Amino acid sequence: MRAMKAVFCLLPLGLTLASAQPIRVGIIGIDTSHAPAFTRILNDSGDPDHVPGAKVVAAYKGGSPDIASSRERVERFTAELRDRWGVEIVDDIPTLCSKVDAVLLESVDGRKHLPQVRPVFAAGKPVFIDKPLAASYADAQEIARLGRKHGAAWWSASSLRYSQAAADVRVDNARGAVAWGPAPLEPTHELDLSWYGIHAVELLYSVMGTGCVRVQRTYADGADVIVGTWRGGRLGTVRTIRDGKRKYGVVAIGEKETKVSERGGGAYAELLKHVVRFFQDGKPPVAHEETLEIFAFMDAALRSKNAGGKAVALR
């Protein structure tokens, strides 16, 4: 019954998948570059990356004064959405929900996601929660619990999952993988890898899938090496970068071949194709269980770091 409730809320009365009317989308959090970038891709039919089927019509500014990247950009991005794209700026999230069919939760601050998604779940609106899902493993679990309680349609992912690098290294029966990427730290985020390291972690999971049971992390000021042991003895490694050239890449090791690619990053249009399809059918492209395991992986990596690099089990 809950699943049926979630699907029925996806499209407004009288709107079918074949309708010419785009899905009305609201943005929560205009303090990330994703807000204007996603709006351009959805709203500008002349853009080469245009994804049809949805249009951003309203937004709630949000913002976090204690995070420089939020504080210094929110007004500029808000002006762009309002003045260039004609997006209505509203004063609160319930008002936003009353004007839209679906929501993009874009706040750069993962600490905000749990309180901001509560009224969205209560309003029965399908929601994509941009990275990071949360700033702590506990908040990620609570979002999932509330989603089950409300029968909500939601999902979360990094755009790296849909990057060309992820497509380049698809192999049959992956025996292992190594992913790398930038991972600057943000002191406000309890789960340190959730701020930016999540991109490389999700790139790893796009190859390995679920099933990690143990994590060991070697930490240095400029980098991390995080080794996860999957069931069956498969090994997946994340190498984060804080000192040196910040670039994404991945190696996938299959039974019969090894593939490598450094064509990571971008992929906003590919991500939004999955977002729009989700708004239409209510089927999360990434299972909640995998999203939560990614947070359990990062939680174990933090506990390993705090324990001086000892291997710890996922909880």
HELIX and SHEET records of a PDB file:
HELIX    1   1 ARG A    2  PHE A    8  1                                   7    
HELIX    2   2 HIS A   34  ASN A   43  1                                  10    
HELIX    3   3 ALA A   68  ARG A   71  1                                   4    
HELIX    4   4 VAL A   74  ASP A   83  1                                  10    
HELIX    5   5 ILE A   93  LYS A   99  1                                   7    
HELIX    6   6 GLY A  110  LYS A  112  5                                   3    
HELIX    7   7 HIS A  113  ALA A  123  1                                  11    
HELIX    8   8 TYR A  137  HIS A  150  1                                  14    
HELIX    9   9 SER A  159  TYR A  162  5                                   4    
HELIX   10  10 GLN A  164  ASP A  168  1                                   5    
HELIX   11  11 ASP A  192  SER A  194  5                                   3    
HELIX   12  12 ILE A  198  MET A  208  1                                  11    
HELIX   13  13 ARG A  231  GLY A  233  5                                   3    
HELIX   14  14 TYR A  268  ASP A  281  1                                  14    
HELIX   15  15 HIS A  288  ASN A  306  1                                  19    
SHEET    1   A 6 GLU A  88  VAL A  90  0                                        
SHEET    2   A 6 ALA A  54  TYR A  60  1                                        
SHEET    3   A 6 ILE A  23  ILE A  28  1                                        
SHEET    4   A 6 ALA A 102  LEU A 105  1                                        
SHEET    5   A 6 VAL A 127  ASP A 130  1                                        
SHEET    6   A 6 TRP A 154  ALA A 157  1                                        
SHEET    1   B 7 THR A 258  SER A 261  0                                        
SHEET    2   B 7 GLY A 249  ILE A 253 -1                                        
SHEET    3   B 7 GLY A 176  PRO A 182 -1                                        
SHEET    4   B 7 LEU A 235  ILE A 241  1                                        
SHEET    5   B 7 ALA A 223  TRP A 230 -1                                        
SHEET    6   B 7 CYS A 212  ALA A 220 -1                                        
SHEET    7   B 7 VAL A 312  ALA A 313 -1                                        
END                                                                             
